[in-house]
């Protein structure tokens, strides 16, 4: 009888140890990316390009004293915003990485840390040198991808019009 009780006791200790390990492992990984449940709403990106060279834009203007418009000659400008929300089952904060591409070109990226049931606005503000890939008045595809731990947890895609802002820095008034 003692042998059966001893074997049952050892089995019970092993079972408790295995269950404790499982609980601790689940708590340390906190459920992985399935518990993030991020969504993107109010996705409103705007892209403008100025195809004029600096010489074309300044031709005939001489010295100017006005505040310049953007984007600058031979440049593009990104503006806009989106709302990033988290509705996960796991408690605690999650750091989410986001990337905004327009026709496959990365124009902006960043990170946001959100609590469970948290929400924040992403602001898109960037500018760069125009390489001819984004044609004025064309339609492009804007894609916002959100990831956590290297896995995509949300994305939003929207067609946008590339606005033509090809004008001198100080147009005549």
C-alpha positions as CSV (number, residue, x, y, z in Angstrom):
1,X,0.0,0.0,0.0
2,X,2.9,2.4,0.8
3,X,4.3,1.8,-2.7
4,X,1.0,2.8,-4.4
5,X,0.8,5.9,-2.1
6,X,4.4,6.8,-2.9
7,X,3.9,6.4,-6.7
8,X,0.6,8.4,-6.5
9,X,2.4,11.2,-4.5
10,X,5.3,11.4,-7.0
11,X,2.7,11.4,-9.9
12,X,0.8,14.2,-8.2
13,X,4.0,16.3,-7.7
14,X,4.9,15.8,-11.4
15,X,1.4,16.8,-12.5
16,X,1.5,19.9,-10.4
17,X,4.9,20.8,-11.7
18,X,3.8,20.3,-15.3
19,X,0.7,22.5,-14.8
20,X,2.7,25.2,-13.0
21,X,5.2,25.2,-15.9
22,X,2.4,25.5,-18.4
23,X,0.8,28.4,-16.6
24,X,4.2,30.2,-16.2
25,X,5.1,29.7,-19.9
26,X,1.7,30.9,-21.1
27,X,2.0,34.0,-18.8
28,X,5.5,34.8,-20.1
29,X,4.5,34.6,-23.8
30,X,1.2,36.2,-22.9
31,X,-0.7,34.5,-25.7
32,X,1.4,35.6,-28.7
33,X,0.0,37.8,-31.4
34,X,-3.5,36.3,-31.5
35,X,-4.2,38.3,-28.3
36,X,-3.4,41.7,-29.9
37,X,-6.6,42.2,-32.0
38,X,-5.5,45.5,-33.5
39,X,-7.7,47.4,-36.0
40,X,-7.1,50.4,-38.3
41,X,-9.9,52.9,-38.8
42,X,-10.2,56.5,-40.3
43,X,-7.2,55.8,-42.6
44,X,-6.8,59.0,-44.6
45,X,-3.4,59.4,-46.3
46,X,-2.7,62.2,-48.8
47,X,0.3,62.4,-51.1
48,X,1.3,65.4,-53.2
49,X,4.1,65.8,-55.7
50,X,5.8,68.8,-57.3
51,X,7.5,67.8,-60.6
52,X,9.0,71.1,-61.3
53,X,12.8,71.3,-61.0
54,X,14.1,74.1,-58.8
55,X,15.3,76.0,-61.9
56,X,11.8,75.8,-63.4
57,X,10.1,76.8,-60.2
58,X,12.3,79.9,-59.7
59,X,12.3,81.0,-63.3
60,X,11.3,84.6,-63.6
61,X,10.5,85.0,-59.9
62,X,13.8,86.7,-58.8
63,X,13.9,87.4,-55.1
64,X,10.8,86.4,-53.2
65,X,9.7,87.1,-49.6
66,X,6.7,84.7,-49.3
67,X,6.4,81.5,-47.4
68,X,6.9,78.5,-49.7
69,X,4.3,75.9,-50.4
70,X,5.1,72.2,-50.1
71,X,6.2,69.9,-51.5
72,X,9.3,71.6,-52.6
73,X,10.3,71.4,-56.3
74,X,11.3,67.8,-57.3
75,X,9.7,66.6,-54.1
76,X,6.8,64.6,-52.6
77,X,4.9,65.2,-49.4
78,X,2.9,62.8,-47.3
79,X,0.2,64.0,-44.8
80,X,-2.8,62.4,-43.1
81,X,-3.7,60.1,-40.3
82,X,-5.3,56.9,-39.1
83,X,-6.6,55.5,-35.8
84,X,-5.0,52.5,-34.4
85,X,-7.1,50.5,-31.8
86,X,-6.5,47.5,-29.7
87,X,-9.2,45.2,-28.5
88,X,-7.2,42.2,-27.3
89,X,-8.1,39.7,-24.6
90,X,-4.6,39.8,-23.0
91,X,-4.0,42.5,-20.5
92,X,-1.0,44.7,-20.5
93,X,0.6,46.8,-23.1
94,X,1.6,45.8,-26.6
95,X,4.1,47.6,-28.9
96,X,2.8,47.7,-32.4
97,X,4.9,48.5,-35.5
98,X,3.3,50.2,-38.5
99,X,4.4,50.8,-42.0
100,X,2.7,53.0,-44.6
101,X,3.5,52.2,-48.3
102,X,2.2,53.8,-51.4
103,X,2.4,51.6,-54.5
104,X,5.0,49.5,-52.7
105,X,7.2,52.4,-51.7
106,X,7.6,52.8,-47.9
107,X,6.8,56.4,-47.1
108,X,6.5,56.3,-43.3
109,X,6.7,53.9,-40.4
110,X,6.8,53.9,-36.6
111,X,5.7,52.2,-33.4
112,X,2.9,52.8,-30.9
113,X,2.4,51.1,-27.5
114,X,-1.2,50.5,-26.6
115,X,-2.9,49.1,-23.5
116,X,-5.8,46.7,-23.8
117,X,-8.7,48.6,-25.2
118,X,-6.3,51.5,-26.1
119,X,-6.6,53.8,-29.1
120,X,-4.2,56.3,-30.6
121,X,-4.0,58.5,-33.8
122,X,-1.2,57.8,-36.2
123,X,0.0,61.0,-37.9
124,X,1.7,60.8,-41.3
125,X,4.0,63.7,-42.0
126,X,7.0,63.1,-44.3
127,X,8.6,64.5,-47.4
128,X,11.2,63.4,-49.8
129,X,12.8,63.8,-53.2
130,X,10.5,62.9,-56.1
131,X,11.9,60.1,-58.2
132,X,9.1,60.0,-60.8
133,X,7.4,56.8,-59.4
134,X,4.4,58.7,-58.1
135,X,2.8,60.5,-61.0
136,X,0.6,63.5,-60.4
137,X,-3.1,62.9,-60.9
138,X,-2.6,59.2,-60.9
139,X,-4.3,56.7,-58.6
140,X,-2.1,54.8,-56.2
141,X,-2.7,52.2,-53.5
142,X,-1.9,53.2,-50.0
143,X,-1.4,50.3,-47.5
144,X,-1.0,50.6,-43.8
145,X,0.3,47.4,-42.2
146,X,0.4,46.8,-38.4
147,X,2.5,44.1,-36.8
148,X,3.4,42.7,-33.4
149,X,6.3,40.4,-32.8
150,X,7.0,40.2,-36.5
151,X,3.5,39.0,-37.4
152,X,0.9,41.1,-39.2
153,X,-2.1,41.8,-37.0
154,X,-3.9,44.3,-39.1
155,X,-3.8,46.1,-42.4
156,X,-5.9,48.6,-44.3
157,X,-5.6,49.4,-48.0
158,X,-7.1,52.4,-49.8
159,X,-6.8,53.9,-53.3
160,X,-5.7,57.5,-53.2
161,X,-5.1,60.2,-55.8
162,X,-1.6,61.7,-56.1
163,X,-2.2,65.4,-56.0
164,X,-0.3,67.7,-58.4
165,X,1.3,70.6,-56.6
166,X,3.7,71.5,-59.4
167,X,3.9,75.3,-59.0
168,X,6.5,77.9,-58.2
169,X,7.3,78.3,-54.5
170,X,5.6,81.7,-54.4
171,X,2.8,81.9,-57.0
172,X,1.5,85.3,-58.2
173,X,-1.3,86.5,-56.0
